[in-house]
Amino acid sequence: MLPRVRDMVVPTTSAGDASARRDADGFEAFYRANVDRVYRALAVTLRRDDLAHEAVDEAMARAYARWPVVGELESPAGWVFRVGFNWATSWRRKLRRERPPVEDDAHPHHGPPDGAIVARDALAMLPAPQRAVLTCRILLDLSTAETAAALGLTEGTVKSRLSRGLATLRSALSTEE
């Protein structure tokens, strides 16, 4: 099993390399503040906890490798979400080419309360692009502009997908009551 990013030790730098140490400290603070939030957003969007763990680890590793650039972005958490989402999408495509998908009913989820199951199922009905926008806007608390930048969309597309996704959720959740 590969080590997780959170288990890795940030390499120390020489005393003369204060800039690299500051970058490492900045990434460590960013990581601690955002890893759980980005994981939850990916778990909701991808609908698989194990894949979300892998995706956030891969994305955080890539962010660490490019931290001087990523740390200067308007929304580094949005960048990490997008990288994780892209990585998971590529992984799923590769898996689909290798074998057929497994039915979700064969792997029941245990533990969440009934309301959470209804909400999860309603989210699962949404197309992945709408789920991605909803998780960026609601779970990651990104602005419309930050969501657009993170997902490579226009602000109008973000607003449209958010509006349609919320309308679908309202409809699905009101019929469940």
Summary of the structure (lengths in Angstrom):
residues: 177
radius of gyration: 17.9
end to end distance: 43.6
largest distance: 63.6
contacts: 489
relative contact order: 0.11
helix: 75%
strand: 0%
